[in-house]
Amino acid sequence: MIVANFAIVSYFILIWLINFYKIDFVLIGVFRELLTIPFLIAQIVFLVIGIKFIIKNQIDTLTIISVLSLAICMIITIGSFF
C-alpha cells in the first residue's frame, strides 16, 4: 500500500513537471491519456483503504506519511478541476 501511494503521488508530480516544462512528446501524451483516469480512481480507492488501515491497525510513520501525501495530492488534483 505504501508503494502504491507513493507511485500515485509520483505520477501526478511527473504530470505536473511535464506540463510545467512544456515537454511535448507523442509517447508521453499517449501514456498520460491512458493512465490518468485509472490513477485518479486509484487515488480515491487507496486513500479510503489507507484511512481504514490507519484506523484499524497500529500506526506506522511511513504509512501515515504516504496517506497524508496521497490526501494532499488528491486535494490538489481535484482542486485543479475547479
C-alpha positions in Angstrom: 0.0 0.0 0.0 2.8 2.4 0.8 4.5 1.8 -2.6 1.2 2.3 -4.4 0.5 5.6 -2.6 3.9 7.0 -3.4 3.6 5.7 -7.0 0.3 7.6 -7.4 1.8 10.8 -5.9 4.9 10.4 -8.1 2.7 10.0 -11.2 0.9 13.3 -10.6 4.1 15.1 -9.7 5.5 13.8 -13.0 2.5 15.0 -14.9 2.8 18.4 -13.3 6.5 18.6 -14.2 5.8 17.7 -17.8 3.2 20.5 -18.0 5.4 23.0 -16.2 8.4 22.4 -18.5 6.1 22.1 -21.6 7.6 18.7 -22.7 5.6 17.6 -25.7 6.3 14.1 -27.0 3.7 11.9 -28.5 4.6 8.8 -26.5 4.4 10.8 -23.2 1.0 12.1 -24.3 -0.3 8.6 -25.0 0.8 7.3 -21.6 -0.7 10.4 -19.9 -4.0 9.8 -21.6 -4.0 6.1 -20.8 -3.0 6.3 -17.2 -4.6 9.5 -15.8 -8.2 8.2 -15.3 -7.0 4.9 -13.6 -4.6 6.8 -11.4 -7.4 9.2 -10.4 -9.6 6.3 -9.4 -6.8 4.5 -7.7 -6.1 7.7 -5.7 -9.6 7.7 -4.2 -9.5 3.9 -3.6 -6.1 3.9 -1.9 -7.0 6.9 0.2 -10.0 5.2 1.6 -8.1 1.9 2.1 -5.3 3.8 3.8 -7.6 5.7 6.2 -9.3 2.4 7.1 -5.9 0.8 7.6 -4.7 3.6 9.9 -7.9 3.5 12.0 -7.9 -0.3 12.4 -4.2 -1.1 12.8 -1.1 0.1 14.6 0.0 3.5 13.5 3.2 3.4 11.4 5.0 6.6 10.5 5.7 5.7 6.8 2.0 4.7 6.3 0.8 8.0 7.8 3.2 9.9 5.6 2.1 8.1 2.5 -1.6 8.5 3.2 -1.1 12.2 4.0 0.9 12.8 0.8 -1.9 11.0 -1.1 -4.5 13.1 0.5 -2.7 16.3 -0.3 -2.1 15.2 -3.8 -5.8 14.4 -4.1 -6.9 17.8 -2.9 -4.5 19.5 -5.3 -5.6 17.2 -8.2 -9.3 17.6 -7.6 -8.9 21.3 -6.9 -7.2 21.8 -10.3 -10.5 20.9 -12.0 -12.3 23.9 -10.5 
